Amino acid sequence: MTVAAGARVVEVSFAGDRAGTAPLTWGQRAIWNAIARTAPNDVYFNIGRILPLDERGRITDVPGLASGIAKLMERHESLRTRLGTGADGPYQSLAVFGRLPLTVVDEPRPDRAAATARRLLDELRATRFDYGEEWPLRAAAVCHRGRVTHAVLVLCHLATDGQGAEQVVRDLRLLVRRGSAGRRPRTAPLDLAAEQHGPAGVRRSERALARWETFYRTMPPTMFPRRTAEPRTPRFWSGRLVSEALDMAAGVLAAGHRVSGSTVLMTALAALVAAEGGHPVAAMMPIVGNRTSPDRRGLVAMLSQDAPFLLGLAGAGRFTDLLPRGWDAAMAGYRAASYDPVRWEELRERISGERGTPVHPYCCYNDQRFHERPPRPGPPPGPGELREAQERSAFSFPATEDRLGCRYCVHVTEENGTLAVMLTADTAFLPPESIRAHLLALEELVVSSACGAAPPVGGLPALLERHRAGHR
């Protein structure tokens, strides 16, 4: 990893209270398998965050930030854990102490500090981690006249997932501002590994895998069985829709049908995927945070795993008829989202052999929001307000990738407080015009339903074709 031009490096010393080795946790093994499938394009999995520290009246200097980072490294064992390899495969290795390089960039113009932080983030995120030698945290600071305006963090996905990354940002803010982030998490990756590889963990995994076996035997072999175009170069394109209307409409439907807004989005996307391939059933793998138990709250670790989501469309008249089914399918899937990935892969290969064809949805959904916003006070938005907001929606193709282990991968985030949905797809199966069509059809499907005119399920292929042809 190269240091930004004009930057200096400060060494941050840290020390914890224990060392040790253990097998990979289930979450670590799951993401390690995904990294291996994606390498050398595994920079795709690097997690970046920017923490503004330039609030008026509060001053943070480089020593103050360095002290906060040292306490952060001491607090969260996953940030002191690197990958080891042995005769029995990969394992995790926790260190007691070490030194972390902090890149410091001085920005003479305060109005450019945020842009400089974004540039630093891009630079730090653009290099794959050395999983065995490098600490799983990269850190940088943007300064103006000795004052830190922004901390820039890039995390290795082996160390944490998106929810854990948000916890890192929250804890660092508290450590810098107050010197403390409260009580330490009640467990750590070494403890998780001992639990998961013990008798109770094996029993829990077997219960989850029984649900996966039903999923693999019931689903179509894949949601995208046929190439529809020559792949582009780079092969994977990301389309992004930023839509206040979609956010509001999902909230209206969630309240009206007693489901979550995330379930509304996932159900709509799954129905469109089924319509694309002419399937009566939609199979999707949502990524689940697995943080419901008290000992995992506030934990910085890689806990997320795929869950099975199977949505039947038969007998549904309009899209809103699918929402109760989507909720039930999501709840059933979430209960099967913690399991041994090695046994999981063995199960899928066995059932593929029995069915005589590879079985994999190649279709995933990842809601990366730390939490859903509560409904706004007052009456729900009406059709006029929703359609007006829809006119302000923005679509773009912000990124491409050379290699990815999926054909249809959705990420839900926020951009400046507005809902953003990004679809990254294999252009051999979903060319750019189809990526755009799926996101615009998603918005239209959810907004129309919130306006009281839910489209018929049988009309979803036509809805996709209309947007593929460039008509809203």
C-alpha positions as a Markdown table, in Angstrom:
| # | Residue | x | y | z |
|---|---|---|---|---|
| 1 | Met | 0.0 | 0.0 | 0.0 |
| 2 | Thr | 1.5 | 3.4 | -1.0 |
| 3 | Val | 1.3 | 6.5 | 1.1 |
| 4 | Ala | -0.5 | 9.5 | -0.4 |
| 5 | Ala | 1.8 | 12.2 | -1.9 |
| 6 | Gly | 2.7 | 14.8 | 0.7 |
| 7 | Ala | 1.6 | 12.6 | 3.6 |
| 8 | Arg | 3.5 | 11.6 | 6.7 |
| 9 | Val | 3.1 | 8.5 | 8.8 |
| 10 | Val | 2.7 | 8.3 | 12.6 |
| 11 | Glu | 3.1 | 5.0 | 14.3 |
| 12 | Val | 0.4 | 4.1 | 16.8 |
| 13 | Ser | 1.4 | 1.6 | 19.5 |
| 14 | Phe | -1.3 | -0.5 | 21.0 |
| 15 | Ala | -1.5 | -3.4 | 23.5 |
| 16 | Gly | -4.3 | -5.7 | 24.5 |
| 17 | Asp | -4.6 | -8.2 | 27.3 |
| 18 | Arg | -4.4 | -11.6 | 25.6 |
| 19 | Ala | -3.1 | -13.5 | 22.5 |
| 20 | Gly | -4.2 | -16.8 | 21.0 |
| 21 | Thr | -5.1 | -18.8 | 18.0 |
| 22 | Ala | -8.4 | -20.5 | 17.0 |
| 23 | Pro | -10.2 | -21.9 | 14.0 |
| 24 | Leu | -12.0 | -19.3 | 11.9 |
| 25 | Thr | -15.5 | -18.4 | 13.1 |
| 26 | Trp | -18.3 | -19.3 | 10.7 |
| 27 | Gly | -18.5 | -15.7 | 9.6 |
| 28 | Gln | -14.8 | -15.4 | 9.0 |
| 29 | Arg | -14.8 | -18.7 | 7.0 |
| 30 | Ala | -17.8 | -17.6 | 4.9 |
| 31 | Ile | -16.1 | -14.3 | 3.9 |
| 32 | Trp | -12.7 | -16.1 | 3.4 |
| 33 | Asn | -14.4 | -18.4 | 0.9 |
| 34 | Ala | -15.9 | -15.4 | -0.9 |
| 35 | Ile | -12.5 | -13.6 | -1.0 |
| 36 | Ala | -10.9 | -16.7 | -2.5 |
| 37 | Arg | -13.5 | -16.8 | -5.2 |
| 38 | Thr | -13.1 | -13.1 | -6.0 |
| 39 | Ala | -9.3 | -12.7 | -5.8 |
| 40 | Pro | -7.4 | -10.8 | -7.1 |
| 41 | Asn | -10.4 | -8.5 | -7.2 |
| 42 | Asp | -11.0 | -8.9 | -3.5 |
| 43 | Val | -10.6 | -5.2 | -2.9 |
| 44 | Tyr | -14.3 | -5.3 | -3.6 |
| 45 | Phe | -14.7 | -6.5 | 0.0 |
| 46 | Asn | -12.7 | -3.7 | 1.7 |
| 47 | Ile | -15.0 | -1.6 | 4.0 |
| 48 | Gly | -14.4 | 2.2 | 4.1 |
| 49 | Arg | -15.7 | 4.8 | 6.5 |
| 50 | Ile | -15.1 | 8.5 | 7.1 |
| 51 | Leu | -15.5 | 10.0 | 10.5 |
| 52 | Pro | -15.9 | 13.8 | 10.5 |
| 53 | Leu | -14.2 | 15.4 | 13.6 |
| 54 | Asp | -14.4 | 19.1 | 12.8 |
| 55 | Glu | -17.4 | 20.0 | 14.9 |
| 56 | Arg | -17.4 | 23.7 | 15.8 |
| 57 | Gly | -15.8 | 24.3 | 19.2 |
| 58 | Arg | -14.2 | 20.8 | 19.4 |
| 59 | Ile | -10.5 | 20.3 | 18.6 |
| 60 | Thr | -8.8 | 17.0 | 17.9 |
| 61 | Asp | -5.1 | 16.9 | 17.1 |
| 62 | Val | -3.1 | 14.0 | 15.7 |
| 63 | Pro | -1.9 | 12.8 | 19.2 |
| 64 | Gly | -5.5 | 12.8 | 20.3 |
| 65 | Leu | -6.7 | 10.7 | 17.3 |
| 66 | Ala | -3.7 | 8.4 | 17.7 |
| 67 | Ser | -4.7 | 7.8 | 21.4 |
| 68 | Gly | -8.3 | 7.0 | 20.3 |
| 69 | Ile | -7.1 | 4.5 | 17.7 |
| 70 | Ala | -4.8 | 2.8 | 20.2 |
| 71 | Lys | -7.7 | 2.4 | 22.6 |
| 72 | Leu | -9.9 | 1.1 | 19.7 |
| 73 | Met | -7.3 | -1.5 | 18.8 |
| 74 | Glu | -7.1 | -2.6 | 22.5 |
| 75 | Arg | -10.9 | -2.7 | 22.8 |
| 76 | His | -11.7 | -4.8 | 19.8 |
| 77 | Glu | -9.7 | -8.1 | 19.5 |
| 78 | Ser | -10.8 | -8.5 | 15.8 |
| 79 | Leu | -8.6 | -5.5 | 14.9 |
| 80 | Arg | -5.6 | -7.3 | 16.3 |
| 81 | Thr | -6.4 | -10.5 | 14.5 |
| 82 | Arg | -4.7 | -11.7 | 11.3 |
| 83 | Leu | -5.1 | -14.8 | 9.2 |
| 84 | Gly | -2.8 | -17.8 | 9.7 |
| 85 | Thr | -2.4 | -20.8 | 7.5 |
| 86 | Gly | -1.5 | -24.3 | 8.6 |
| 87 | Ala | -1.8 | -27.9 | 7.6 |
| 88 | Asp | -5.4 | -28.0 | 8.7 |
| 89 | Gly | -6.3 | -24.8 | 6.7 |
| 90 | Pro | -6.7 | -21.1 | 7.7 |
| 91 | Tyr | -7.0 | -20.0 | 11.3 |
| 92 | Gln | -7.2 | -16.7 | 13.2 |
| 93 | Ser | -4.2 | -15.4 | 15.2 |
| 94 | Leu | -4.7 | -12.7 | 17.9 |
| 95 | Ala | -1.7 | -10.6 | 18.8 |
| 96 | Val | -1.3 | -8.8 | 22.2 |
| 97 | Phe | 0.5 | -5.7 | 20.9 |
| 98 | Gly | 1.7 | -4.0 | 17.7 |
| 99 | Arg | 2.1 | -0.7 | 15.9 |
| 100 | Leu | -0.4 | 0.6 | 13.3 |
| 101 | Pro | 0.6 | 3.2 | 10.7 |
| 102 | Leu | -1.6 | 6.3 | 10.7 |
| 103 | Thr | -1.3 | 8.3 | 7.5 |
| 104 | Val | -1.6 | 12.1 | 8.1 |
| 105 | Val | -2.4 | 14.5 | 5.2 |
| 106 | Asp | -2.3 | 18.3 | 5.8 |
| 107 | Glu | -5.0 | 20.2 | 3.8 |
| 108 | Pro | -4.4 | 23.9 | 3.7 |
| 109 | Arg | -7.9 | 24.7 | 2.5 |
| 110 | Pro | -10.7 | 23.7 | 5.0 |
| 111 | Asp | -13.3 | 23.8 | 2.2 |
| 112 | Arg | -11.4 | 20.9 | 0.5 |
| 113 | Ala | -11.0 | 18.7 | 3.6 |
| 114 | Ala | -14.0 | 16.5 | 2.9 |
| 115 | Ala | -12.8 | 15.9 | -0.7 |
| 116 | Thr | -9.3 | 15.1 | 0.5 |
| 117 | Ala | -10.8 | 12.6 | 3.0 |
| 118 | Arg | -12.8 | 10.9 | 0.1 |
| 119 | Arg | -9.6 | 10.8 | -2.0 |
| 120 | Leu | -7.7 | 9.2 | 0.9 |
| 121 | Leu | -10.5 | 6.7 | 1.4 |
| 122 | Asp | -10.4 | 5.7 | -2.3 |
| 123 | Glu | -6.6 | 5.3 | -2.1 |
| 124 | Leu | -6.6 | 3.2 | 1.1 |
| 125 | Arg | -9.4 | 1.0 | -0.2 |
| 126 | Ala | -7.9 | 0.3 | -3.6 |
| 127 | Thr | -5.3 | -2.2 | -2.4 |
| 128 | Arg | -6.1 | -5.7 | -1.3 |
| 129 | Phe | -5.1 | -6.6 | 2.3 |
| 130 | Asp | -2.2 | -8.8 | 3.1 |
| 131 | Tyr | -4.3 | -11.0 | 5.3 |
| 132 | Gly | -1.5 | -12.8 | 7.1 |
| 133 | Glu | 0.8 | -9.8 | 7.7 |
| 134 | Glu | -1.2 | -6.6 | 7.7 |
| 135 | Trp | -3.4 | -5.4 | 10.6 |
| 136 | Pro | -7.1 | -5.4 | 9.4 |
| 137 | Leu | -7.4 | -1.7 | 9.9 |
| 138 | Arg | -6.0 | 1.1 | 7.8 |
| 139 | Ala | -6.2 | 4.6 | 9.2 |
| 140 | Ala | -5.6 | 8.1 | 8.0 |
| 141 | Ala | -6.3 | 11.7 | 9.1 |
| 142 | Val | -6.9 | 14.9 | 7.3 |
| 143 | Cys | -5.6 | 18.0 | 9.1 |
| 144 | His | -6.0 | 21.7 | 8.8 |
| 145 | Arg | -3.6 | 23.8 | 10.8 |
| 146 | Gly | -3.0 | 21.0 | 13.2 |
| 147 | Arg | -6.6 | 20.2 | 13.7 |
| 148 | Val | -8.0 | 16.8 | 12.5 |
| 149 | Thr | -11.0 | 17.4 | 10.4 |
| 150 | His | -11.6 | 13.8 | 9.3 |
| 151 | Ala | -10.5 | 10.3 | 10.3 |
| 152 | Val | -10.5 | 7.8 | 7.4 |
| 153 | Leu | -10.8 | 4.1 | 8.1 |
| 154 | Val | -10.6 | 1.0 | 5.9 |
| 155 | Leu | -11.4 | -2.4 | 7.4 |
| 156 | Cys | -10.7 | -5.9 | 6.2 |
| 157 | His | -13.8 | -7.9 | 5.8 |
| 158 | Leu | -12.3 | -10.8 | 7.7 |
| 159 | Ala | -12.3 | -8.5 | 10.8 |
| 160 | Thr | -15.8 | -7.2 | 10.6 |
| 161 | Asp | -18.9 | -6.7 | 8.6 |
| 162 | Gly | -20.9 | -3.6 | 7.8 |
| 163 | Gln | -22.6 | -3.4 | 11.2 |
| 164 | Gly | -19.3 | -3.9 | 13.0 |
| 165 | Ala | -17.8 | -1.1 | 10.9 |
| 166 | Glu | -20.5 | 1.3 | 12.1 |
| 167 | Gln | -19.6 | 0.2 | 15.7 |
| 168 | Val | -15.9 | 1.0 | 15.0 |
| 169 | Val | -16.9 | 4.6 | 13.9 |
| 170 | Arg | -19.1 | 5.1 | 16.9 |
| 171 | Asp | -16.5 | 3.8 | 19.3 |
| 172 | Leu | -13.7 | 5.8 | 17.8 |
| 173 | Arg | -15.8 | 9.0 | 18.1 |
| 174 | Leu | -16.4 | 8.3 | 21.8 |
| 175 | Leu | -12.8 | 7.4 | 22.4 |
| 176 | Val | -11.5 | 10.6 | 20.8 |
| 177 | Arg | -14.1 | 12.8 | 22.5 |
| 178 | Arg | -14.5 | 11.2 | 25.9 |
| 179 | Gly | -11.6 | 8.8 | 26.2 |
| 180 | Ser | -14.0 | 5.9 | 26.8 |
| 181 | Ala | -16.6 | 4.0 | 24.8 |
| 182 | Gly | -18.2 | 2.3 | 27.8 |
| 183 | Arg | -18.1 | -1.4 | 28.7 |
| 184 | Arg | -16.2 | -3.6 | 26.3 |
| 185 | Pro | -18.1 | -6.2 | 24.3 |
| 186 | Arg | -18.9 | -9.4 | 26.2 |
| 187 | Thr | -17.3 | -11.8 | 23.7 |
| 188 | Ala | -14.7 | -11.8 | 21.0 |
| 189 | Pro | -13.9 | -13.9 | 17.9 |
| 190 | Leu | -11.8 | -16.4 | 19.8 |
| 191 | Asp | -14.7 | -17.0 | 22.1 |
| 192 | Leu | -17.1 | -17.4 | 19.2 |
| 193 | Ala | -14.8 | -19.9 | 17.5 |
| 194 | Ala | -14.8 | -22.0 | 20.7 |
| 195 | Glu | -18.6 | -21.9 | 20.9 |
| 196 | Gln | -19.2 | -22.6 | 17.2 |
| 197 | His | -16.8 | -25.5 | 16.9 |
| 198 | Gly | -18.1 | -27.1 | 20.2 |
| 199 | Pro | -21.1 | -29.5 | 20.6 |
| 200 | Ala | -23.7 | -26.7 | 20.9 |
| 201 | Gly | -22.4 | -25.0 | 17.8 |
| 202 | Val | -22.5 | -28.2 | 15.8 |
| 203 | Arg | -26.1 | -28.8 | 16.8 |
| 204 | Arg | -27.1 | -25.2 | 15.9 |
| 205 | Ser | -25.4 | -25.5 | 12.5 |
| 206 | Glu | -27.2 | -28.8 | 11.8 |
| 207 | Arg | -30.6 | -27.2 | 12.5 |
| 208 | Ala | -29.8 | -24.3 | 10.1 |
| 209 | Leu | -28.6 | -26.6 | 7.4 |
| 210 | Ala | -31.8 | -28.6 | 7.5 |
| 211 | Arg | -33.6 | -25.4 | 6.4 |
| 212 | Trp | -30.9 | -24.9 | 3.7 |
| 213 | Glu | -31.5 | -28.4 | 2.4 |
| 214 | Thr | -35.2 | -27.6 | 1.9 |
| 215 | Phe | -34.2 | -24.4 | 0.1 |
| 216 | Tyr | -31.8 | -26.1 | -2.2 |
| 217 | Arg | -34.2 | -28.9 | -3.1 |
| 218 | Thr | -37.2 | -26.5 | -3.7 |
| 219 | Met | -35.6 | -23.6 | -5.6 |
| 220 | Pro | -34.9 | -23.3 | -9.3 |
| 221 | Pro | -31.3 | -24.5 | -9.9 |
| 222 | Thr | -30.4 | -20.8 | -10.5 |
| 223 | Met | -32.3 | -17.6 | -11.0 |
| 224 | Phe | -30.2 | -16.6 | -14.0 |
| 225 | Pro | -29.7 | -19.8 | -16.1 |
| 226 | Arg | -29.1 | -18.2 | -19.6 |
| 227 | Arg | -26.7 | -15.7 | -20.9 |
| 228 | Thr | -28.5 | -12.9 | -22.7 |
| 229 | Ala | -25.7 | -10.8 | -24.0 |
| 230 | Glu | -21.9 | -10.7 | -24.7 |
| 231 | Pro | -20.2 | -9.7 | -21.4 |
| 232 | Arg | -18.8 | -6.2 | -21.1 |
| 233 | Thr | -15.3 | -5.4 | -20.1 |
| 234 | Pro | -15.1 | -5.0 | -17.1 |
| 235 | Arg | -17.7 | -7.7 | -16.8 |
| 236 | Phe | -19.6 | -6.6 | -13.7 |
| 237 | Trp | -21.5 | -3.3 | -13.7 |
| 238 | Ser | -23.1 | -1.5 | -10.8 |
| 239 | Gly | -26.2 | 0.6 | -11.2 |
| 240 | Arg | -27.3 | 2.9 | -8.4 |
| 241 | Leu | -30.7 | 4.4 | -7.7 |
| 242 | Val | -31.0 | 7.2 | -5.1 |
| 243 | Ser | -34.6 | 7.6 | -4.4 |
| 244 | Glu | -36.5 | 9.4 | -1.6 |
| 245 | Ala | -39.7 | 8.2 | -3.2 |
| 246 | Leu | -38.7 | 4.6 | -2.8 |
| 247 | Asp | -37.8 | 5.1 | 0.8 |
| 248 | Met | -41.1 | 6.8 | 1.6 |
| 249 | Ala | -43.2 | 4.3 | -0.3 |
| 250 | Ala | -41.5 | 1.3 | 1.3 |
| 251 | Gly | -42.3 | 2.9 | 4.7 |
| 252 | Val | -46.0 | 3.3 | 3.7 |
| 253 | Leu | -46.2 | -0.4 | 2.7 |
| 254 | Ala | -44.3 | -1.6 | 5.7 |
| 255 | Ala | -46.6 | 0.2 | 8.1 |
| 256 | Gly | -49.7 | -0.9 | 6.2 |
| 257 | His | -48.7 | -4.6 | 6.0 |
| 258 | Arg | -46.8 | -4.9 | 9.3 |
| 259 | Val | -43.5 | -5.8 | 7.8 |
| 260 | Ser | -40.2 | -4.1 | 7.6 |
| 261 | Gly | -39.2 | -1.7 | 4.9 |
| 262 | Ser | -36.2 | -3.9 | 4.1 |
| 263 | Thr | -38.6 | -6.8 | 3.6 |
| 264 | Val | -40.7 | -4.7 | 1.2 |
| 265 | Leu | -37.5 | -4.0 | -0.9 |
| 266 | Met | -36.3 | -7.6 | -0.8 |
| 267 | Thr | -39.7 | -9.0 | -1.8 |
| 268 | Ala | -40.0 | -6.6 | -4.7 |
| 269 | Leu | -36.5 | -7.4 | -6.0 |
| 270 | Ala | -37.2 | -11.1 | -5.6 |
| 271 | Ala | -40.4 | -10.9 | -7.6 |
| 272 | Leu | -38.7 | -9.0 | -10.4 |
| 273 | Val | -35.9 | -11.5 | -10.5 |
| 274 | Ala | -38.5 | -14.3 | -10.8 |
| 275 | Ala | -40.2 | -12.3 | -13.6 |
| 276 | Glu | -36.9 | -11.8 | -15.4 |
| 277 | Gly | -36.3 | -15.6 | -15.7 |
| 278 | Gly | -40.0 | -16.7 | -15.8 |
| 279 | His | -39.7 | -18.6 | -12.5 |
| 280 | Pro | -42.8 | -19.3 | -10.3 |
| 281 | Val | -40.5 | -19.1 | -7.3 |
| 282 | Ala | -37.8 | -16.6 | -6.4 |
| 283 | Ala | -34.7 | -17.7 | -4.5 |
| 284 | Met | -32.5 | -15.1 | -3.0 |
| 285 | Met | -29.8 | -15.0 | -0.3 |
| 286 | Pro | -30.1 | -12.0 | 2.1 |
| 287 | Ile | -27.0 | -11.3 | 4.2 |
| 288 | Val | -28.0 | -11.4 | 7.9 |
| 289 | Gly | -26.1 | -9.6 | 10.7 |
| 290 | Asn | -26.6 | -12.2 | 13.4 |
| 291 | Arg | -26.5 | -9.7 | 16.3 |
| 292 | Thr | -29.7 | -10.5 | 18.1 |
| 293 | Ser | -28.1 | -12.1 | 21.2 |
| 294 | Pro | -26.8 | -9.7 | 24.0 |
| 295 | Asp | -23.2 | -11.0 | 23.8 |
| 296 | Arg | -23.0 | -10.0 | 20.2 |
| 297 | Arg | -24.3 | -6.4 | 20.4 |
| 298 | Gly | -21.6 | -3.9 | 20.0 |
| 299 | Leu | -19.2 | -6.7 | 18.8 |
| 300 | Val | -16.8 | -5.8 | 16.0 |
| 301 | Ala | -16.5 | -9.1 | 14.2 |
| 302 | Met | -17.4 | -10.8 | 10.9 |
| 303 | Leu | -20.8 | -12.2 | 11.9 |
| 304 | Ser | -22.8 | -11.8 | 8.8 |
| 305 | Gln | -23.8 | -14.9 | 6.8 |
| 306 | Asp | -26.2 | -15.7 | 3.9 |
| 307 | Ala | -29.8 | -16.8 | 4.7 |
| 308 | Pro | -32.2 | -18.7 | 2.5 |
| 309 | Phe | -35.1 | -16.7 | 1.2 |
| 310 | Leu | -37.7 | -18.6 | -0.9 |
| 311 | Leu | -40.7 | -16.7 | -2.3 |
| 312 | Gly | -43.5 | -18.4 | -4.1 |
| 313 | Leu | -45.5 | -16.3 | -6.6 |
| 314 | Ala | -48.3 | -18.7 | -7.5 |
| 315 | Gly | -51.7 | -17.5 | -6.6 |
| 316 | Ala | -50.7 | -13.9 | -5.8 |
| 317 | Gly | -52.8 | -11.4 | -7.6 |
| 318 | Arg | -51.0 | -8.1 | -7.0 |
| 319 | Phe | -47.6 | -7.3 | -5.5 |
| 320 | Thr | -49.0 | -6.4 | -2.1 |
| 321 | Asp | -50.3 | -10.0 | -1.8 |
| 322 | Leu | -46.6 | -11.1 | -1.7 |
| 323 | Leu | -45.7 | -9.0 | 1.3 |
| 324 | Pro | -47.0 | -11.3 | 4.0 |
| 325 | Arg | -45.3 | -14.2 | 2.2 |
| 326 | Gly | -42.1 | -12.2 | 2.0 |
| 327 | Trp | -42.1 | -11.5 | 5.8 |
| 328 | Asp | -42.7 | -15.2 | 6.6 |
| 329 | Ala | -39.9 | -16.3 | 4.3 |
| 330 | Ala | -37.5 | -13.7 | 5.6 |
| 331 | Met | -38.2 | -14.7 | 9.3 |
| 332 | Ala | -37.7 | -18.4 | 8.4 |
| 333 | Gly | -34.5 | -17.6 | 6.6 |
| 334 | Tyr | -33.0 | -15.4 | 9.3 |
| 335 | Arg | -33.3 | -18.3 | 11.8 |
| 336 | Ala | -31.1 | -20.3 | 9.4 |
| 337 | Ala | -28.4 | -17.7 | 9.0 |
| 338 | Ser | -25.7 | -19.0 | 11.4 |
| 339 | Tyr | -24.0 | -22.3 | 10.3 |
| 340 | Asp | -20.7 | -23.9 | 9.4 |
| 341 | Pro | -19.8 | -22.8 | 5.9 |
| 342 | Val | -17.8 | -25.9 | 5.2 |
| 343 | Arg | -20.8 | -28.1 | 5.8 |
| 344 | Trp | -22.9 | -25.7 | 3.9 |
| 345 | Glu | -20.8 | -26.0 | 0.8 |
| 346 | Glu | -20.7 | -29.8 | 1.1 |
| 347 | Leu | -24.5 | -29.8 | 1.4 |
| 348 | Arg | -24.9 | -27.7 | -1.8 |
| 349 | Glu | -22.5 | -29.8 | -3.7 |
| 350 | Arg | -24.3 | -33.0 | -2.6 |
| 351 | Ile | -27.7 | -31.7 | -3.6 |
| 352 | Ser | -26.4 | -30.4 | -6.9 |
| 353 | Gly | -25.1 | -33.9 | -7.6 |
| 354 | Glu | -28.5 | -35.4 | -6.7 |
| 355 | Arg | -30.4 | -32.9 | -8.9 |
| 356 | Gly | -27.9 | -33.4 | -11.8 |
| 357 | Thr | -27.2 | -29.7 | -12.2 |
| 358 | Pro | -25.3 | -27.0 | -10.2 |
| 359 | Val | -27.6 | -25.4 | -7.6 |
| 360 | His | -27.0 | -21.8 | -6.6 |
| 361 | Pro | -29.3 | -18.7 | -6.8 |
| 362 | Tyr | -26.4 | -16.4 | -7.7 |
| 363 | Cys | -28.7 | -13.7 | -6.3 |
| 364 | Cys | -28.1 | -11.9 | -3.0 |
| 365 | Tyr | -29.4 | -9.0 | -1.0 |
| 366 | Asn | -27.5 | -6.9 | 1.5 |
| 367 | Asp | -29.2 | -4.2 | 3.5 |
| 368 | Gln | -26.2 | -2.3 | 4.9 |
| 369 | Arg | -28.1 | 0.3 | 6.9 |
| 370 | Phe | -27.3 | 0.3 | 10.6 |
| 371 | His | -31.0 | 0.6 | 11.3 |
| 372 | Glu | -34.1 | 1.7 | 9.5 |
| 373 | Arg | -35.3 | 5.2 | 10.1 |
| 374 | Pro | -38.6 | 5.3 | 12.1 |
| 375 | Pro | -41.7 | 6.5 | 10.2 |
| 376 | Arg | -41.8 | 10.3 | 10.0 |
| 377 | Pro | -44.5 | 11.9 | 12.2 |
| 378 | Gly | -47.8 | 12.9 | 10.8 |
| 379 | Pro | -49.9 | 11.3 | 8.1 |
| 380 | Pro | -48.2 | 9.1 | 5.5 |
| 381 | Pro | -47.2 | 10.7 | 2.2 |
| 382 | Gly | -50.0 | 10.6 | -0.4 |
| 383 | Pro | -49.7 | 9.7 | -4.1 |
| 384 | Gly | -49.0 | 13.3 | -5.1 |
| 385 | Glu | -46.0 | 13.6 | -2.8 |
| 386 | Leu | -44.7 | 10.2 | -3.7 |
| 387 | Arg | -44.8 | 11.0 | -7.5 |
| 388 | Glu | -43.3 | 14.4 | -7.0 |
| 389 | Ala | -40.4 | 12.8 | -5.0 |
| 390 | Gln | -40.0 | 10.1 | -7.8 |
| 391 | Glu | -39.2 | 12.9 | -10.2 |
| 392 | Arg | -36.1 | 13.8 | -8.1 |
| 393 | Ser | -34.7 | 10.2 | -8.2 |
| 394 | Ala | -31.2 | 9.8 | -9.7 |
| 395 | Phe | -29.8 | 6.8 | -11.5 |
| 396 | Ser | -26.2 | 6.2 | -12.4 |
| 397 | Phe | -23.5 | 3.6 | -13.2 |
| 398 | Pro | -20.9 | 4.5 | -10.6 |
| 399 | Ala | -18.6 | 1.4 | -10.7 |
| 400 | Thr | -17.5 | -1.7 | -12.5 |
| 401 | Glu | -15.7 | -4.8 | -11.4 |
| 402 | Asp | -13.6 | -7.4 | -13.2 |
| 403 | Arg | -14.6 | -10.3 | -11.1 |
| 404 | Leu | -17.4 | -11.2 | -8.6 |
| 405 | Gly | -18.8 | -14.5 | -7.4 |
| 406 | Cys | -22.4 | -13.5 | -8.0 |
| 407 | Arg | -24.7 | -12.6 | -10.9 |
| 408 | Tyr | -27.1 | -10.3 | -9.1 |
| 409 | Cys | -26.0 | -8.5 | -6.0 |
| 410 | Val | -28.0 | -5.8 | -4.3 |
| 411 | His | -26.7 | -3.4 | -1.6 |
| 412 | Val | -29.1 | -1.0 | 0.2 |
| 413 | Thr | -27.5 | 2.0 | 1.9 |
| 414 | Glu | -28.1 | 5.7 | 2.5 |
| 415 | Glu | -26.6 | 8.6 | 0.6 |
| 416 | Asn | -26.8 | 11.9 | 2.4 |
| 417 | Gly | -29.9 | 10.6 | 4.3 |
| 418 | Thr | -31.6 | 9.3 | 1.2 |
| 419 | Leu | -32.2 | 5.6 | 0.3 |
| 420 | Ala | -29.7 | 4.3 | -2.2 |
| 421 | Val | -30.0 | 0.9 | -3.9 |
| 422 | Met | -27.1 | -0.5 | -5.9 |
| 423 | Leu | -27.3 | -3.5 | -8.1 |
| 424 | Thr | -24.1 | -5.1 | -9.3 |
| 425 | Ala | -24.7 | -7.7 | -12.0 |
| 426 | Asp | -22.9 | -9.9 | -14.5 |
| 427 | Thr | -23.5 | -8.3 | -17.8 |
| 428 | Ala | -23.5 | -11.7 | -19.6 |
| 429 | Phe | -26.8 | -12.4 | -17.7 |
| 430 | Leu | -28.1 | -8.8 | -17.0 |
| 431 | Pro | -26.6 | -6.2 | -19.4 |
| 432 | Pro | -26.5 | -2.5 | -18.4 |
| 433 | Glu | -30.0 | -1.7 | -19.8 |
| 434 | Ser | -31.4 | -4.6 | -17.7 |
| 435 | Ile | -29.6 | -3.4 | -14.6 |
| 436 | Arg | -31.2 | 0.0 | -15.0 |
| 437 | Ala | -34.6 | -1.6 | -15.8 |
| 438 | His | -34.6 | -3.6 | -12.5 |
| 439 | Leu | -33.9 | -0.6 | -10.4 |
| 440 | Leu | -36.4 | 1.7 | -12.0 |
| 441 | Ala | -39.0 | -1.1 | -12.0 |
| 442 | Leu | -38.3 | -1.6 | -8.3 |
| 443 | Glu | -39.1 | 2.0 | -7.7 |
| 444 | Glu | -42.2 | 2.0 | -9.8 |
| 445 | Leu | -43.5 | -1.3 | -8.3 |
| 446 | Val | -43.1 | 0.0 | -4.7 |
| 447 | Val | -44.3 | 3.5 | -5.3 |
| 448 | Ser | -47.4 | 2.4 | -7.3 |
| 449 | Ser | -48.3 | 0.0 | -4.6 |
| 450 | Ala | -48.0 | 2.7 | -1.9 |
| 451 | Cys | -50.2 | 4.9 | -4.1 |
| 452 | Gly | -52.9 | 2.2 | -3.9 |
| 453 | Ala | -52.4 | 0.8 | -7.4 |
| 454 | Ala | -50.3 | -2.3 | -6.8 |
| 455 | Pro | -49.2 | -3.8 | -10.1 |
| 456 | Pro | -50.4 | -7.4 | -10.9 |
| 457 | Val | -47.7 | -10.0 | -10.3 |
| 458 | Gly | -48.4 | -11.3 | -13.8 |
| 459 | Gly | -47.6 | -7.9 | -15.2 |
| 460 | Leu | -44.0 | -7.7 | -13.8 |
| 461 | Pro | -42.3 | -9.0 | -17.0 |
| 462 | Ala | -44.0 | -6.2 | -19.0 |
| 463 | Leu | -42.9 | -3.7 | -16.3 |
| 464 | Leu | -39.3 | -4.7 | -16.8 |
| 465 | Glu | -39.6 | -4.6 | -20.6 |
| 466 | Arg | -41.0 | -1.1 | -20.4 |
| 467 | His | -38.1 | 0.2 | -18.4 |
| 468 | Arg | -35.6 | -1.8 | -20.5 |
| 469 | Ala | -36.9 | 0.1 | -23.5 |
| 470 | Gly | -36.2 | 3.4 | -21.6 |
| 471 | His | -39.8 | 4.3 | -20.6 |
| 472 | Arg | -40.6 | 5.3 | -17.0 |
